[in-house]
Amino acid sequence: MKSNFKITGDDELIRKMQSLGADMEKALERGVKQTANQVRNSAIKSIQNQTVGTYVTRYSQGGKAYQHVASKAGDAPNTDTGALVNSIAVENKKGEAVSFVGSGLDYAKYLELGTKQMGARPWLMPALNTNIGNLESNIVKQAMNMIRQKAKK
């Protein structure tokens, strides 16, 4: 007994599958960007969560004294003026799955790493360590979104 059948739509399927390669690159970029933003958000939250520490007298730009609660060494720095929090940014390399998270403030690295006179108040590496496990799942989610979009077209 002989069966006859015809497959239609295979040209369209092949075209969609071929275009997935470029879409997977975009999904990879989006997953990296998403994770970088999660790192940024975690770093900001760690600084905004005030911890118990030592009272220190600081001076505003106008010379007025005020009290600041400095965090303990090993804890994220406590926010004072909000400058560090406001400076934390994500920079994404265009067309690449590369993102940078950090601050352009000179003292940000001293807080992160410490100095001879001050123990480290890390805020970036703990945020990275908390979120690095999200990278793979973020990329997979973005890839699945791309596949779903292709399937609908």
FENJO-V406330 format. One record per backbone hydrogen bond with DSSP energy under -0.5 kcal/mol. NH is the residue of the N-H (numbers start at 1). CO is the residue of the C=O. Records with the same first field share a line. If there is no record, write none. Layout:
NH: CO, CO
//
This chain:
8: 6
13: 9
14: 10
15: 11
16: 12
17: 13
18: 14
19: 15
20: 16, 17
21: 18
23: 19
24: 20
25: 21
26: 22
27: 23
28: 24
29: 25
30: 26
31: 27
32: 28
33: 29
34: 30
35: 31
36: 32
37: 33
38: 34
39: 35
40: 36
41: 37
42: 38
43: 39
44: 40
45: 41
46: 42
47: 43
48: 44
49: 45
50: 48
54: 70
56: 68
58: 56, 66
60: 64
63: 60
66: 58
68: 56
70: 54, 68
72: 52
74: 120
75: 72
77: 121
79: 47
86: 82
87: 83, 84
88: 84, 85
89: 102
91: 100
92: 90
93: 98
94: 92
96: 93
98: 96
100: 91
102: 89
108: 105
109: 105, 106
110: 106
111: 107
112: 108
113: 109
114: 110
115: 118
121: 111
128: 124
129: 125
130: 126
131: 127
132: 128
134: 131
135: 132
137: 133
138: 134
139: 135
140: 136
141: 137
142: 138
143: 139
144: 140
145: 141
146: 142
147: 143
148: 144
149: 145
150: 146
151: 147
152: 148
153: 149
//
